[in-house]
Amino acid sequence: MNTKFQFHSGLNTIGGNIAEVRYGDARVLFDFGRAYNPADTLLSNAQGREGRKVADMLRLGMIPKIDGIYSKDDLAQVPDCTLVSAEEWAQKHGENTVVFISHLHLDHMGAIDVLAPNIPVYMSTEGAALYEALVKLGEPPFCKNIKAFDYEKPLNIGEITVTGYAIDHDVHGASTILVETPDTKIAHSGDIRMRGQRQCLNRNWISAMREKQVDYLFMEGTAFWPPRDDDAVDNKLVQHLEGDVPDVIGKILNEAEGVVFFNFYHRNLERMENLRKAADIARRRIVLEGTTATLAHRFFPNEKYDVLHETVTLAQVNQNPKGYFVQNSLPNIFSLLDYIPQGSAYIHTNGIPLGPFDPAFNSMLAFLKTLGIAFHTVPSAGHGNQEEILEIIDGIQPKTLVPWHSPAPGEMKPLNLEQKILLPELGRWY
C-alpha cells in the first residue's frame, strides 16, 4: 500500500486550494477554497436556483469534480453525473474522508458549504471560534460539521495522521498542516507571512518540519508572478511590518483635519487591535460598524470600541470630525455622502476590494475622488515576499518542493540548486 496525492485546484491561481492525500481507504483533503471567479456574482444573484448550488457550481467549474464528497441529493440534480456520492463512498470505504482548513480566508475555505453533511471539516480551535462568531453574524459559507483541532496534537484518520501547527498569517487561528502516512510526510504551508508579530510560531514550525524531514512541502507562492515590466507592476506598494501599522496610521490620523475612515478585513483581529492603537495615538475615538463591533466585543471584551449609530451618531462625528476614526467597508461606501468631506481621508488597509485586479477598486478610488476624500493605503501583507519564502524552503529542506497557490509556481526557484521540485498537473495522482 502506498501514499498517493493529487491537486484538484489551486496550482496556478491565488486561491481555490484543494489537495487530496490518500492512503488505503483513508483520505484527507486540504484546503477547500474558491478562487476569484466572475461567475460568482452571476450565481449569487440568480433567481429560482435555491437548493441547486452544488449542481450549478459543478456545471460552472467553480468547484472540482471529486468523488465521495458531495451528497447524493445534490448530485442527483447534475445531468449525466458520474460522480460517486459521499454516502456511496462511505458505504464502500468507511467514514474516513475529512477536510482540514488551514485558515479562514475564502480562497482557502469558501466552498466548505457544498460538502456533504457527513464530511467533517476541521480547523484550529482558534479558527473554529472565529468561524462560529462569523456564522452568528450571517457570514457564509455555512457548514454544520465543523470540528476543532488543537495545535501539535495529532489526529488519526485511518492510517493517516494529521497535525496542525500555529503559523503567523493575517487571520485569527491560521495553521499549517502536516499529513503523515506509514510511508510519506507531507507539509502544507497554508499561508504564511514573515513580517508579523508572531515570528516565534513560524520558527517553531520551520524547525519542526526540518526535524521531521518531510518528503513533500506544498508551499504557497503568492509572491511569485510571471516576469513583468516594472512599470506594469501594480503591487509595488510599501508593505509595512504589522507592528508598525499603529504608528503609520497614527501619523495619517494626526495630519488629517477631518474625519478619517478605514477599510480592513475584520477577520484580521490583529489589525483590528492595531487600528485601535492608532486611534489612541491620535486621540481619536475608533468607531466600528455593527458586525465588526460584535467581533471586537467577542474577542477583545476589555477594550473600548464605539459602534456606529449606537454609541456614536453621525451628528456627533460631523460636529467634531477630527475626533473620530470611522470604519467604512465597501458595501457601506455610499454612507460617506452623509459626512462632511473637508479634510477627510480614507485608509485602505488590506480591506475589500483587495486590489486593482478587482474592478470595484478603481470604482472606489473614483468615488472618493468625487467626494474630495484623500486616499491612503497602508498594506501589511499576509504573505512572505519571494526572498522570505525561499528562506523558509531552505530552512525546512524538504526532499521535494511542490509550489502552488501562485500564478507562476515555476518562478519559485530554491536557494539550494539541488532542491528537487515537482510542478504537478491537476487531477493527476502522484
Disulfide bonds with the S-S distance in Angstrom:
none
